[in-house]
Amino acid sequence: MRKSITFTLLIVSIIAQSQVTNYNLPPKTFYKKVNVTLKDFTKYECKSVNINTETISFINLNTNLNESLALTKINYLRVQNGNQALKWSGLGALLMGLTAALNVFEYPDTQNSGGLIVGFTLSGAVIGGLIGLAIPRWKTYYLNFK
């Protein structure tokens, strides 16, 4: 009897949740920077974005005015969530490590070749990481109805 009541409550809560949540919204309600694309493909670059259950309010970076839009007009949101430092650090380490290894194999009489490879690999990782800090990572949320 308890299992059937628990199962029934679970089904009812899933149905209620699906009717309350009509949009595929990001997990947080405030973001520093978001790109908004409407269904007519008009694009907004926004900062200080607040996402509510039916509207989104933001400061438009082109006009510096506070604006508000209904979620029904929005096709998708692109939320900035970090940077690409790790990806570029790995790429820099790989490229510089391969370059150093190829040079050591081309000139085998080089003193301290292991230190040369490690030094170039680490410096490539640092330089790549610094480049990756400047490149934002975005996640797209399509707001179509479920």
N, C-alpha and C positions, 0 to 999 in steps of 0.2 A: 504494500500500500504506500509506504514512504517513497519507494523508488518511483512509483507512477506519479506521485504528487511532485517530487523533485524534477522529474522529466518534464511534466506539464509546465511547471514554473520556468524551467530553462527555455522551453519552446516559446512561451509567452514573452519572456524577456528578450529573446532574440528578435522576435517579430516587432516588439515595441522599439527596440534599439534601431532596427532597420528603418522604421518609419520616422524616428526622430532625426537620425543622421542621414540627410539626403545628399550630402556633399562629401567629396574626398578632400577633407581639409588637412593642412599641416598640423602636427601635434601640438605646437605652441600657439598662443594667441597674439604674441607680439614678436615682430622681427625688425631688425635694423634696416635691411634692404631687401626688396622684393620687386620682381618684374611681373606686371600684370598684363595679360593679353585678353581682350574682350572677344566675344563671338564674331564681331565684325572685323577682327584682326587689328584693331587699334591697340597700340602698346603704350603702357605707362611704366616709367621708371620711378619707383617709390621708395621713400624712407619713412621710418617710424610708423610701421604698419600695424594696425590693430585689426584682428580678424574676429568678428562676432558670428553668431549663428546664422544671420541672414544678410549682413552687410560687411564691408571692409572699408576702413577709414585709413587715410594715409596722407603724406605730404608729397605732392607731385614734384619731382626733381626738375622738370622743365619749367614750371611756372611758380614754384615755391608756395603754392596755395594748398590749404587743407581741402581734401576731397573725400567723398564717400560714394561707394558703388554697391549696388545689390549683387549678391552672389549669383543670381540668375543671369546676369549679363556677362559674367566672366567665363571664358573658356578654360584658361589654366593660369596657375601661379608658378613662377620660378623663384624659389627661396634660396638665398645664399646661405650655405651651411658649411663654412670652413674654407680651407685653401688646399692646394695640391702640393704641399711641401714634401710629403712622403713620396709621392709618385716621381717628382722631379729629382729628389735626392737619390732615389734608386737609379734613375736614368743617368744622372751625372756620374754616380759611382761606377756604373757599368761601362759607360763610354770611356771614362778616364782610366779605369782599370784595364780595359782591353787595349787602349793606346799604350799604356806603360808596359803591359805584357808583350805586345808586339815589338816594341822597341828593345826590350830586354832579350827577346829571342833573336832579333836581327843583329844585335851586338852582344854576344854571349860573354865577352870578357869584362862586362861592366861590374864594377865593385858594388856590393850591397844591393843587388838587384831586387831582393825581397822587400827591403825598406823602400826602394824606389816605387815598386808596385803599390805597396800599402799607402805610401804618402800621396801618390797620384789618385788612388781610389778614394781616400778620405777627403782630399781637397775637392775632387769632383762631386762627392756627396754633399759637402758644405755649400759649394757654389750652386748646385742644382736645387738644394733645399731653400736657399735664399731666393732663387728665381721662382720656385713654387709658392713661396709666401705671397708673392704679388699676384698670383693667378687664383681667382675665386673658384670654388666648387659650388655648383647649383644642383638643386633637386626640383623636379617638375611635379606639380600636383594638378591633375586634370579634374575639374569640378563638375563633370557630368553626373547626372542623377544615377543613383544605384538601381 
